[in-house]
Amino acid sequence: MKSPRLPIALQQAVMRQLREKLQQANLRLERNYAEPALVYQQRGTAAGTAWLQLWEIRLNPVLLLENQQQFIDEVVPHELAHLLVWKHFGRVAPHGKEWKWMMESVLGVPARRTHRFEVESVRSRAFPYFCRCQQHQLTVRRHNRVIRGESEYRCVHCGDILQAGNFQKS
C-alpha cells in the first residue's frame, strides 16, 4: 500500500514542533543535541517509532493525516523523548522513569505510552483463530507463520493452542 502524500503545511507543522521541543530540551538539559531525521514511513497501527542508533523518527503518514494537531502535539514529542533519553541516559526501559521525566519535566507533555487514535484505516487484515474460551484475531504475519509451521500461539487465558476454524465453546 502506497503512503499518502502529506501536504507541505502539515510537514512544516511537524518540523516546527520537533524543532521547538528539541530547542526546549537542549536549553533544559544544557546540551546541543542535533535535529533527528524525520521519515514518514511508519506502517500499521503504530503512530511512530524512534530509531535510536539512526537518530531518526519514523511517523505514520495515515495517522498523521487523520489526527493532525493531536498527532503533532503528542507523537512528535513522544518519539523525540525516546531519542533524548537514549542520548542522555543510555539504554533504559522504553517508557520508564527517565522517559516519563523527559516527557513531563523537560518537554512539558503528558507522558502517555500509547496513542488513542482510531486505527481502523491502518489495521491490517486479521484471521480468526479459536481456543476453548474465545475467538482471537491473528495478524497476516502470525497467520502465515502458523501456516508454514514456524509458530504456534496459545491463549493467555485458557492456555490452548489457537486453531483456525470454527469456535467450539466447551
C-alpha positions as CSV (number, residue, x, y, z in Angstrom):
1,M,0.0,0.0,0.0
2,K,1.4,3.4,-1.0
3,S,1.7,6.1,1.6
4,P,-0.5,9.1,1.2
5,R,1.0,12.4,0.1
6,L,1.3,14.8,3.0
7,P,0.6,18.4,2.5
8,I,3.7,20.6,2.8
9,A,2.0,22.7,5.5
10,L,1.4,19.6,7.6
11,Q,5.1,18.5,7.2
12,Q,6.1,22.0,8.2
13,A,4.0,21.9,11.3
14,V,5.6,18.6,12.3
15,M,9.0,20.0,11.8
16,R,8.1,23.2,13.7
17,Q,7.0,21.0,16.7
18,L,10.2,18.9,16.5
19,R,12.4,21.9,16.4
20,E,10.6,23.7,19.3
21,K,10.7,20.7,21.6
22,L,14.3,19.9,20.7
23,Q,15.3,23.5,21.5
24,Q,13.4,23.3,24.7
25,A,15.2,20.1,25.7
26,N,18.6,21.5,24.7
27,L,18.1,24.5,26.9
28,R,16.8,22.5,29.9
29,L,19.4,19.8,29.6
30,E,22.2,22.2,28.7
31,R,23.1,20.2,25.7
32,N,23.2,20.7,21.9
33,Y,21.6,17.5,20.5
34,A,21.3,17.5,16.7
35,E,18.0,17.5,14.9
36,P,16.9,13.9,14.2
37,A,15.9,12.8,10.7
38,L,12.1,12.6,10.1
39,V,10.8,9.8,7.9
40,Y,7.1,9.3,7.0
41,Q,7.3,5.5,6.6
42,Q,5.8,4.0,9.7
43,R,3.1,1.5,8.9
44,G,0.4,-0.4,10.8
45,T,-1.2,0.9,13.9
46,A,1.9,2.4,15.4
47,A,1.9,6.2,15.2
48,G,5.7,6.5,15.3
49,T,8.9,4.9,16.3
50,A,12.3,6.2,17.4
51,W,15.3,4.6,15.8
52,L,18.0,5.3,18.4
53,Q,21.2,4.5,16.6
54,L,20.0,6.2,13.4
55,W,18.8,9.3,15.3
56,E,15.6,9.1,13.3
57,I,11.9,9.4,14.0
58,R,9.5,7.5,11.8
59,L,5.9,8.7,11.6
60,N,2.8,7.1,10.3
61,P,1.5,9.3,7.5
62,V,-2.0,7.9,7.5
63,L,-2.5,8.5,11.3
64,L,-0.9,12.0,10.9
65,L,-3.3,12.9,8.2
66,E,-6.3,11.7,10.2
67,N,-5.3,13.2,13.6
68,Q,-3.2,16.2,12.5
69,Q,-2.8,18.6,15.5
70,Q,-3.3,15.9,18.2
71,F,-0.7,13.7,16.4
72,I,1.8,16.6,16.2
73,D,1.2,17.6,19.9
74,E,1.6,14.0,21.2
75,V,3.5,11.7,18.9
76,V,6.4,14.0,17.9
77,P,7.4,14.8,21.5
78,H,6.9,11.1,22.5
79,E,9.3,9.9,19.9
80,L,11.8,12.7,20.4
81,A,11.8,11.8,24.1
82,H,12.9,8.3,23.3
83,L,15.9,9.7,21.4
84,L,16.8,12.2,24.0
85,V,16.6,9.6,26.8
86,W,18.9,7.3,24.9
87,K,21.5,10.1,24.4
88,H,21.1,11.4,27.9
89,F,20.8,8.2,30.0
90,G,21.9,5.4,27.7
91,R,19.8,2.2,27.4
92,V,16.9,2.2,29.8
93,A,13.3,1.0,29.9
94,P,11.5,2.4,26.9
95,H,8.7,4.1,28.9
96,G,10.4,4.1,32.3
97,K,11.0,6.9,34.8
98,E,13.7,8.6,32.6
99,W,11.3,8.8,29.6
100,K,8.4,10.0,31.8
101,W,10.7,12.7,33.3
102,M,11.8,13.7,29.8
103,M,8.2,14.0,28.6
104,E,6.8,15.8,31.6
105,S,9.6,17.8,33.1
106,V,11.7,18.6,30.0
107,L,9.2,18.6,27.1
108,G,6.2,19.7,29.1
109,V,3.9,17.0,27.6
110,P,1.8,14.4,29.4
111,A,3.6,11.0,29.4
112,R,1.3,8.6,27.7
113,R,2.7,5.3,26.4
114,T,0.2,4.7,23.6
115,H,-1.9,6.9,21.4
116,R,-5.7,6.8,21.4
117,F,-6.2,7.4,17.6
118,E,-8.8,5.4,15.7
119,V,-6.8,2.8,13.7
120,E,-9.4,1.1,11.5
121,S,-7.9,2.7,8.4
122,V,-4.5,1.3,9.1
123,R,-5.4,-2.1,10.7
124,S,-4.1,-5.0,8.6
125,R,-6.3,-7.9,7.7
126,A,-6.8,-10.3,10.5
127,F,-7.5,-14.1,10.6
128,P,-9.9,-15.7,13.1
129,Y,-8.4,-18.3,15.4
130,F,-10.1,-20.0,18.3
131,C,-9.4,-21.7,21.6
132,R,-11.8,-23.2,24.0
133,C,-12.8,-19.9,25.6
134,Q,-12.8,-17.2,22.8
135,Q,-12.0,-16.1,19.3
136,H,-8.7,-14.4,18.5
137,Q,-7.6,-12.3,15.6
138,L,-4.1,-13.1,14.3
139,T,-2.3,-10.8,12.0
140,V,-1.3,-11.8,8.5
141,R,2.3,-12.3,9.7
142,R,1.3,-14.6,12.6
143,H,-1.2,-16.5,10.4
144,N,1.5,-17.1,7.8
145,R,3.9,-18.4,10.5
146,V,1.2,-20.9,11.6
147,I,0.6,-22.0,8.0
148,R,4.3,-22.5,7.4
149,G,4.6,-24.5,10.7
150,E,7.1,-22.0,12.1
151,S,5.0,-20.9,15.1
152,E,2.0,-21.7,17.3
153,Y,0.2,-19.4,19.5
154,R,-1.6,-20.0,22.8
155,C,-4.5,-18.3,24.5
156,V,-3.2,-16.4,27.6
157,H,-6.5,-17.2,29.4
158,C,-7.0,-20.9,28.9
159,G,-3.6,-22.0,27.5
160,D,-5.0,-23.8,24.4
161,I,-3.1,-23.7,21.2
162,L,-5.0,-21.4,18.8
163,Q,-6.6,-23.1,15.8
164,A,-8.0,-21.8,12.6
165,G,-11.6,-22.9,12.1
166,N,-14.9,-22.8,14.0
167,F,-15.4,-21.6,17.6
168,Q,-16.3,-24.5,19.8
169,K,-17.2,-23.3,23.3
170,S,-17.0,-26.1,25.8
